[in-house]
């Protein structure tokens, strides 16, 4: 899954835009069979593209009774949708089948079922295996008190603690005087959180926690102390060695980590706490709770069920010249059509 997540874009095949697919011919006597297959596929693709163009033009040209127009347009749209999927190389999706999620895990904050390979009346578990936890970039500044205190320059009213804070969206320089509380430092940073991509939190005991706003490989927090002002304290990565303020002369940076999970043997990369499982048996968009996205292992996200709503009975068309539904055509009863036969039949009627 792309930073997936992210919802993948759809590329329009050349034949839908009217462009011909041209390839260099193979040397005579080599791959003749493959060339013939390719020609057949290209011809079939061009035929699908032409049919799509004809049907779309038909929608714009139909001049019939208002009620019949709406019904005919709806029918044609239902034909166009699956044909477009097939022409683009994908599988046809039945718009009549609906999917619902049941027994959703408490750690799944939201779930949306896009599509699934489940027949109406069937059900299937959506099982997710987290293989890499989602993490924010994070750094800590420990001031060892709930307010800044100049340990070395108690009589210097001009002493300042200055540092450059950077995140995925930008950077800014901050300067604080002695006596400033850690809560006020956090508030000043949070006022610029959106432009930096970093958020701050004051923790009891004089610790300032800095985190990236989002989870992911491209998220980070970076701190460069440019003036310690005689303030005592240290900068550190959680779980790693720390450096005293007066010795921190190089930027310290910590990157986040993207969520990775496996569904139906396919590995997907999350976008923050979102996970899109396109290509799996169940194509879903999930928003996981942070604790779930940070816990490795397999879990059942939800049970997905498929159903087809009952079709409403359409009263017969009583407009002048309308043929009763039960009456046969000029050549006897008309059998149900599908695929390319449907296209030909609709074009014949429109003509």
VEXRONU-653090 format. One line per field, with one value per residue (C-alpha): residue number from 1; residue in three letters; x, y, z. Coordinates in steps of 0.1 Angstrom, whole numbers, plus 5000, padded with zeros to 4 digits. Layout:
N
pos: [NUM, ...]
code: [ala, ...]
xx: [X, ...]
yy: [Y, ...]
zz: [Z, ...]
This chain:
351
pos: [1, 2, 3, 4, 5, 6, 7, 8, 9, 10, 11, 12, 13, 14, 15, 16, 17, 18, 19, 20, 21, 22, 23, 24, 25, 26, 27, 28, 29, 30, 31, 32, 33, 34, 35, 36, 37, 38, 39, 40, 41, 42, 43, 44, 45, 46, 47, 48, 49, 50, 51, 52, 53, 54, 55, 56, 57, 58, 59, 60, 61, 62, 63, 64, 65, 66, 67, 68, 69, 70, 71, 72, 73, 74, 75, 76, 77, 78, 79, 80, 81, 82, 83, 84, 85, 86, 87, 88, 89, 90, 91, 92, 93, 94, 95, 96, 97, 98, 99, 100, 101, 102, 103, 104, 105, 106, 107, 108, 109, 110, 111, 112, 113, 114, 115, 116, 117, 118, 119, 120, 121, 122, 123, 124, 125, 126, 127, 128, 129, 130, 131, 132, 133, 134, 135, 136, 137, 138, 139, 140, 141, 142, 143, 144, 145, 146, 147, 148, 149, 150, 151, 152, 153, 154, 155, 156, 157, 158, 159, 160, 161, 162, 163, 164, 165, 166, 167, 168, 169, 170, 171, 172, 173, 174, 175, 176, 177, 178, 179, 180, 181, 182, 183, 184, 185, 186, 187, 188, 189, 190, 191, 192, 193, 194, 195, 196, 197, 198, 199, 200, 201, 202, 203, 204, 205, 206, 207, 208, 209, 210, 211, 212, 213, 214, 215, 216, 217, 218, 219, 220, 221, 222, 223, 224, 225, 226, 227, 228, 229, 230, 231, 232, 233, 234, 235, 236, 237, 238, 239, 240, 241, 242, 243, 244, 245, 246, 247, 248, 249, 250, 251, 252, 253, 254, 255, 256, 257, 258, 259, 260, 261, 262, 263, 264, 265, 266, 267, 268, 269, 270, 271, 272, 273, 274, 275, 276, 277, 278, 279, 280, 281, 282, 283, 284, 285, 286, 287, 288, 289, 290, 291, 292, 293, 294, 295, 296, 297, 298, 299, 300, 301, 302, 303, 304, 305, 306, 307, 308, 309, 310, 311, 312, 313, 314, 315, 316, 317, 318, 319, 320, 321, 322, 323, 324, 325, 326, 327, 328, 329, 330, 331, 332, 333, 334, 335, 336, 337, 338, 339, 340, 341, 342, 343, 344, 345, 346, 347, 348, 349, 350, 351]
code: [unk, unk, unk, unk, unk, unk, unk, unk, unk, unk, unk, unk, unk, unk, unk, unk, unk, unk, unk, unk, unk, unk, unk, unk, unk, unk, unk, unk, unk, unk, unk, unk, unk, unk, unk, unk, unk, unk, unk, unk, unk, unk, unk, unk, unk, unk, unk, unk, unk, unk, unk, unk, unk, unk, unk, unk, unk, unk, unk, unk, unk, unk, unk, unk, unk, unk, unk, unk, unk, unk, unk, unk, unk, unk, unk, unk, unk, unk, unk, unk, unk, unk, unk, unk, unk, unk, unk, unk, unk, unk, unk, unk, unk, unk, unk, unk, unk, unk, unk, unk, unk, unk, unk, unk, unk, unk, unk, unk, unk, unk, unk, unk, unk, unk, unk, unk, unk, unk, unk, unk, unk, unk, unk, unk, unk, unk, unk, unk, unk, unk, unk, unk, unk, unk, unk, unk, unk, unk, unk, unk, unk, unk, unk, unk, unk, unk, unk, unk, unk, unk, unk, unk, unk, unk, unk, unk, unk, unk, unk, unk, unk, unk, unk, unk, unk, unk, unk, unk, unk, unk, unk, unk, unk, unk, unk, unk, unk, unk, unk, unk, unk, unk, unk, unk, unk, unk, unk, unk, unk, unk, unk, unk, unk, unk, unk, unk, unk, unk, unk, unk, unk, unk, unk, unk, unk, unk, unk, unk, unk, unk, unk, unk, unk, unk, unk, unk, unk, unk, unk, unk, unk, unk, unk, unk, unk, unk, unk, unk, unk, unk, unk, unk, unk, unk, unk, unk, unk, unk, unk, unk, unk, unk, unk, unk, unk, unk, unk, unk, unk, unk, unk, unk, unk, unk, unk, unk, unk, unk, unk, unk, unk, unk, unk, unk, unk, unk, unk, unk, unk, unk, unk, unk, unk, unk, unk, unk, unk, unk, unk, unk, unk, unk, unk, unk, unk, unk, unk, unk, unk, unk, unk, unk, unk, unk, unk, unk, unk, unk, unk, unk, unk, unk, unk, unk, unk, unk, unk, unk, unk, unk, unk, unk, unk, unk, unk, unk, unk, unk, unk, unk, unk, unk, unk, unk, unk, unk, unk, unk, unk, unk, unk, unk, unk, unk, unk, unk, unk, unk, unk, unk, unk, unk, unk, unk, unk, unk, unk, unk, unk, unk, unk]
xx: [5000, 5013, 5015, 4986, 4969, 4966, 4939, 4955, 4947, 4933, 4952, 4930, 4941, 4952, 4923, 4898, 4913, 4913, 4951, 4963, 4986, 5016, 5045, 5077, 5071, 5091, 5116, 5100, 5096, 5100, 5071, 5046, 5020, 5026, 5021, 4988, 4976, 4986, 4968, 4937, 4939, 4944, 4915, 4892, 4904, 4896, 4862, 4854, 4866, 4845, 4814, 4820, 4822, 4791, 4771, 4783, 4773, 4739, 4732, 4736, 4714, 4684, 4652, 4623, 4596, 4609, 4600, 4614, 4645, 4653, 4647, 4668, 4696, 4698, 4700, 4727, 4747, 4745, 4759, 4787, 4800, 4810, 4822, 4845, 4860, 4866, 4879, 4904, 4917, 4899, 4871, 4835, 4819, 4783, 4767, 4737, 4758, 4762, 4787, 4784, 4809, 4799, 4816, 4841, 4871, 4871, 4906, 4892, 4879, 4862, 4859, 4845, 4841, 4849, 4845, 4848, 4849, 4818, 4786, 4753, 4744, 4780, 4804, 4841, 4865, 4888, 4920, 4949, 4985, 5005, 5041, 5055, 5041, 5031, 5052, 5056, 5089, 5097, 5122, 5123, 5137, 5142, 5145, 5145, 5119, 5084, 5100, 5132, 5159, 5193, 5215, 5247, 5235, 5210, 5216, 5215, 5180, 5188, 5196, 5176, 5172, 5170, 5165, 5154, 5125, 5117, 5091, 5078, 5061, 5086, 5109, 5109, 5132, 5121, 5135, 5124, 5136, 5142, 5110, 5090, 5069, 5072, 5034, 5040, 5068, 5044, 5016, 5039, 5050, 5014, 5003, 5026, 5019, 5002, 5030, 5057, 5041, 5051, 5031, 5043, 5032, 5043, 5049, 5050, 5086, 5098, 5098, 5088, 5077, 5079, 5061, 5054, 5017, 5014, 5028, 5049, 5084, 5083, 5074, 5101, 5111, 5144, 5158, 5190, 5199, 5216, 5219, 5215, 5215, 5230, 5198, 5204, 5188, 5193, 5179, 5172, 5155, 5132, 5152, 5185, 5215, 5209, 5230, 5233, 5220, 5254, 5269, 5242, 5258, 5244, 5207, 5191, 5164, 5140, 5119, 5085, 5076, 5049, 5023, 5028, 5003, 4995, 4961, 4956, 4993, 4997, 5017, 5002, 5018, 4996, 4991, 4993, 4968, 4948, 4951, 4937, 4936, 4930, 4939, 4930, 4898, 4882, 4891, 4886, 4897, 4904, 4914, 4931, 4935, 4971, 4975, 4964, 4986, 5016, 5009, 5024, 5004, 4972, 4937, 4902, 4892, 4856, 4832, 4821, 4787, 4774, 4738, 4717, 4688, 4654, 4646, 4615, 4588, 4586, 4551, 4547, 4553, 4519, 4532, 4519, 4536, 4551, 4552, 4538, 4565, 4550, 4545, 4571, 4592, 4588, 4610, 4595, 4605, 4637, 4661, 4682, 4714, 4747, 4782, 4788, 4754, 4738, 4757, 4745, 4709, 4709, 4725, 4700, 4670, 4684, 4689]
yy: [5000, 5034, 5059, 5047, 5048, 5073, 5065, 5055, 5075, 5059, 5062, 5064, 5038, 5054, 5039, 5057, 5090, 5080, 5073, 5042, 5018, 5014, 4990, 4982, 4950, 4919, 4905, 4882, 4847, 4856, 4859, 4857, 4841, 4869, 4895, 4880, 4880, 4916, 4926, 4909, 4926, 4960, 4955, 4944, 4974, 4998, 4982, 4988, 5024, 5030, 5015, 5037, 5068, 5058, 5053, 5085, 5104, 5086, 5100, 5135, 5129, 5110, 5130, 5111, 5115, 5129, 5099, 5074, 5096, 5093, 5056, 5051, 5073, 5053, 5021, 5033, 5046, 5012, 4997, 5023, 5018, 4981, 4985, 5013, 4991, 4963, 4986, 5000, 4965, 4961, 4938, 4949, 4960, 4952, 4985, 4966, 4948, 4967, 4960, 4966, 4962, 4944, 4935, 4963, 4961, 4988, 5000, 5008, 5044, 5043, 5019, 5023, 4993, 5003, 4969, 4932, 4898, 4886, 4873, 4887, 4869, 4861, 4874, 4875, 4886, 4915, 4904, 4928, 4920, 4951, 4945, 4979, 5004, 5039, 5065, 5102, 5120, 5130, 5149, 5160, 5191, 5185, 5219, 5201, 5226, 5239, 5272, 5283, 5291, 5306, 5285, 5302, 5338, 5344, 5382, 5384, 5397, 5395, 5358, 5339, 5303, 5302, 5274, 5266, 5242, 5224, 5200, 5186, 5219, 5245, 5260, 5288, 5304, 5307, 5327, 5326, 5345, 5332, 5326, 5315, 5284, 5252, 5255, 5290, 5276, 5248, 5273, 5295, 5265, 5253, 5286, 5279, 5242, 5242, 5260, 5238, 5204, 5201, 5201, 5206, 5194, 5204, 5174, 5177, 5179, 5205, 5184, 5197, 5170, 5179, 5156, 5157, 5164, 5132, 5096, 5085, 5082, 5118, 5133, 5146, 5170, 5188, 5211, 5232, 5251, 5283, 5299, 5281, 5313, 5295, 5274, 5239, 5209, 5184, 5175, 5139, 5112, 5090, 5059, 5073, 5092, 5128, 5159, 5189, 5222, 5238, 5210, 5208, 5226, 5204, 5199, 5167, 5152, 5123, 5109, 5092, 5058, 5047, 5021, 4988, 4960, 4928, 4918, 4887, 4883, 4919, 4945, 4980, 5013, 5035, 5073, 5084, 5061, 5055, 5022, 5015, 4978, 4982, 4949, 4927, 4905, 4934, 4969, 4991, 5023, 5021, 5046, 5029, 5041, 5051, 5022, 4997, 5011, 5008, 4972, 4945, 4914, 4901, 4913, 4911, 4946, 4937, 4912, 4924, 4913, 4916, 4922, 4933, 4956, 4946, 4964, 4985, 4974, 4999, 5005, 4999, 5029, 5042, 5068, 5067, 5041, 5023, 4985, 4965, 4947, 4913, 4917, 4901, 4920, 4918, 4887, 4870, 4874, 4893, 4874, 4892, 4907, 4915, 4927, 4937, 4924, 4950, 4977, 4967, 4963, 4998, 5014, 4997, 5010, 5045, 5045]
zz: [5000, 4991, 5017, 5019, 5018, 5001, 4978, 4946, 4915, 4884, 4851, 4820, 4794, 4761, 4741, 4762, 4752, 4715, 4713, 4695, 4713, 4690, 4696, 4676, 4655, 4667, 4642, 4616, 4629, 4666, 4691, 4662, 4686, 4712, 4685, 4674, 4710, 4714, 4682, 4695, 4729, 4713, 4689, 4718, 4739, 4709, 4706, 4743, 4740, 4709, 4727, 4757, 4734, 4716, 4748, 4763, 4732, 4732, 4767, 4754, 4723, 4735, 4729, 4744, 4770, 4803, 4824, 4799, 4795, 4832, 4832, 4801, 4813, 4846, 4827, 4805, 4834, 4850, 4818, 4815, 4850, 4848, 4812, 4822, 4849, 4824, 4797, 4822, 4830, 4863, 4875, 4871, 4903, 4909, 4922, 4935, 4962, 4995, 5023, 5060, 5089, 5121, 5154, 5147, 5170, 5197, 5186, 5151, 5153, 5119, 5089, 5054, 5030, 4995, 4978, 4987, 4970, 4989, 4974, 4986, 5019, 5026, 5052, 5058, 5085, 5079, 5096, 5099, 5110, 5122, 5112, 5119, 5145, 5136, 5155, 5157, 5158, 5194, 5215, 5251, 5268, 5306, 5324, 5358, 5371, 5362, 5351, 5334, 5360, 5352, 5374, 5362, 5358, 5385, 5383, 5345, 5336, 5299, 5299, 5272, 5263, 5225, 5201, 5166, 5163, 5130, 5117, 5085, 5076, 5086, 5113, 5138, 5164, 5200, 5229, 5265, 5296, 5331, 5350, 5320, 5329, 5308, 5302, 5286, 5265, 5253, 5246, 5225, 5204, 5199, 5186, 5156, 5155, 5121, 5104, 5119, 5120, 5156, 5189, 5225, 5259, 5294, 5316, 5354, 5366, 5341, 5309, 5276, 5251, 5214, 5189, 5152, 5145, 5125, 5124, 5095, 5079, 5066, 5100, 5123, 5151, 5152, 5179, 5177, 5209, 5198, 5233, 5266, 5286, 5316, 5320, 5334, 5317, 5289, 5255, 5246, 5225, 5247, 5255, 5241, 5256, 5264, 5260, 5284, 5271, 5273, 5252, 5226, 5197, 5169, 5159, 5173, 5151, 5155, 5127, 5129, 5115, 5091, 5100, 5080, 5080, 5061, 5048, 5027, 5023, 5010, 5029, 5031, 5043, 5063, 5060, 5096, 5114, 5082, 5064, 5029, 5019, 4981, 4963, 4992, 4993, 5013, 5001, 5032, 5047, 5084, 5110, 5139, 5175, 5182, 5207, 5181, 5154, 5178, 5188, 5166, 5158, 5142, 5151, 5136, 5126, 5116, 5101, 5066, 5052, 5017, 5007, 4978, 4984, 4970, 4937, 4937, 4913, 4884, 4871, 4833, 4810, 4799, 4775, 4739, 4718, 4748, 4744, 4773, 4793, 4787, 4749, 4726, 4702, 4664, 4664, 4695, 4732, 4739, 4761, 4788, 4774, 4791, 4782, 4745, 4735, 4758, 4741, 4707, 4718, 4734, 4704, 4681, 4701, 4703, 4665]
